[in-house]
Amino acid sequence: MSFSEVHPFDDATRLVFDGERFHGEVKPEYYNMVGPFGGITAATMLRAAELHPRRLGEPLALTVNFAAPARVAPFEIDAVPVRTNRSTQHFTLSMIQDGEIVTTATAVFGVRRESWSHTEAQMPVVPPPGAVPRFQAPTPLPWMQWYHVRLIRGSAFDDVEDATTYQWMRDEPLRPLDHAALAALCDTFVPRVYVKLKRPVPIGTVTFSVYFLADPNTIARLGTNELLGVARATRFHQGYFDQIGEVWSQDGVLLATTTQLVYMKAPVSGSS
């Protein structure tokens, strides 16, 4: 595929603005178990704010709340810049199908300025991408075809006892990185409960956040390079669990952090 063609990701996040709302369509190619892949929904919501004619600055943060599964059908997004300050701008967003809200989100944009810089987190020492085979899921879902993932540790099929995953990842086919693609990549991890219990159980993401820690020039410089994803959980309890993640460039730049809260339907016997 050449970059002159429309990438499946860009087709799935394509929006048209009518002067009041954005219009798009949920694509079956990015479907998950009971709705679209959460990462593509998050990227689409971010795209609406990015394309808004009153947008200021670059993405700093995104939080997406999945109120109901979206159908493979057209949708509208209502994107409202509710407050614009000197350095930051705050959006509220709603995805609507058949007059009902299926997804809500908030996005924060800002103007970045030079300042003191320090990274407290440490990038894990892992094998290079070429030394790790591509992960092949036993029963792949439609959205998985668009991501090239190399699982280093922490799948649902290895013998690690904790729920921590390291993986190399990128878009498939190749696509230059941007904020929307980075947001989607933050949701490509095997669910933490699968890793812990070593089997699938019914799940659904309730809320998902991404904090963009790299400036646009850094993101653009990475091109199509594979990124290192790290994900862990802190607690599985009373039908929910969390996921905390990091995304690193190969040369050790922390690009984004991410959190999410996920509903699970797991038997009591699986708790510890």
JOMONOR-V208340 format. One record per residue. N is the residue number from 1. PHI is phi in whole degrees, -180 to 180 (none if undefined). Layout:
BEGIN
[[N;PHI] [N;PHI]]
END
This chain:
BEGIN
[[1;none] [2;-95] [3;-70] [4;-76] [5;-83] [6;-80] [7;-71] [8;-53] [9;-63] [10;-70] [11;-66] [12;-71] [13;-105] [14;-65] [15;-133] [16;-122] [17;-101] [18;-100] [19;100] [20;-128] [21;-131] [22;-96] [23;-124] [24;-150] [25;-149] [26;-70] [27;-100] [28;-65] [29;-64] [30;-110] [31;-76] [32;-109] [33;-78] [34;-126] [35;-172] [36;-66] [37;-50] [38;-58] [39;-65] [40;-73] [41;-65] [42;-60] [43;-63] [44;-68] [45;-64] [46;-63] [47;-60] [48;-61] [49;-68] [50;-61] [51;-86] [52;-63] [53;-63] [54;-101] [55;-63] [56;-118] [57;76] [58;-120] [59;-61] [60;-112] [61;-154] [62;-144] [63;-128] [64;-122] [65;-114] [66;-92] [67;-79] [68;-160] [69;-66] [70;-81] [71;-94] [72;-73] [73;-172] [74;-64] [75;-145] [76;-122] [77;-124] [78;-96] [79;-114] [80;-125] [81;-77] [82;-79] [83;-157] [84;-123] [85;-107] [86;-65] [87;-115] [88;-131] [89;-138] [90;-116] [91;-113] [92;-114] [93;-137] [94;-136] [95;-97] [96;-126] [97;-130] [98;52] [99;79] [100;-117] [101;-78] [102;-109] [103;-147] [104;-121] [105;-158] [106;-126] [107;-136] [108;-119] [109;-113] [110;-163] [111;-98] [112;-86] [113;-132] [114;-61] [115;-158] [116;-58] [117;-135] [118;-161] [119;-111] [120;-78] [121;-69] [122;-116] [123;-70] [124;-64] [125;-87] [126;-136] [127;-64] [128;-67] [129;-53] [130;-64] [131;-92] [132;-120] [133;-71] [134;-68] [135;-75] [136;-120] [137;-70] [138;-59] [139;-131] [140;-67] [141;-91] [142;-52] [143;-66] [144;-68] [145;-66] [146;-97] [147;-134] [148;-100] [149;-118] [150;-114] [151;-81] [152;-82] [153;-163] [154;89] [155;-95] [156;-85] [157;-126] [158;-102] [159;-103] [160;-72] [161;-92] [162;-89] [163;-112] [164;-102] [165;-122] [166;-118] [167;-152] [168;-88] [169;-155] [170;-162] [171;-71] [172;-133] [173;-67] [174;-55] [175;-151] [176;-59] [177;-71] [178;-145] [179;-62] [180;-65] [181;-65] [182;-63] [183;-60] [184;-66] [185;-61] [186;-66] [187;-113] [188;-93] [189;-74] [190;-58] [191;-55] [192;-57] [193;-68] [194;-64] [195;-65] [196;-73] [197;-89] [198;65] [199;-164] [200;-79] [201;-136] [202;-62] [203;-142] [204;-165] [205;-70] [206;-94] [207;-148] [208;-144] [209;-128] [210;-133] [211;-116] [212;-86] [213;-105] [214;-109] [215;-76] [216;-57] [217;-65] [218;-64] [219;-63] [220;-65] [221;-62] [222;-75] [223;57] [224;-106] [225;-62] [226;-70] [227;-114] [228;-95] [229;-107] [230;-126] [231;-139] [232;-145] [233;-123] [234;-111] [235;-160] [236;-113] [237;-161] [238;49] [239;89] [240;-141] [241;-146] [242;-106] [243;-139] [244;-122] [245;-137] [246;-137] [247;-127] [248;-120] [249;-80] [250;-65] [251;-95] [252;88] [253;-95] [254;-78] [255;-90] [256;-160] [257;-120] [258;-148] [259;-137] [260;-155] [261;-116] [262;-126] [263;-75] [264;-137] [265;-118] [266;-123] [267;-67] [268;-58] [269;-63] [270;-90] [271;-88] [272;-147]]
END
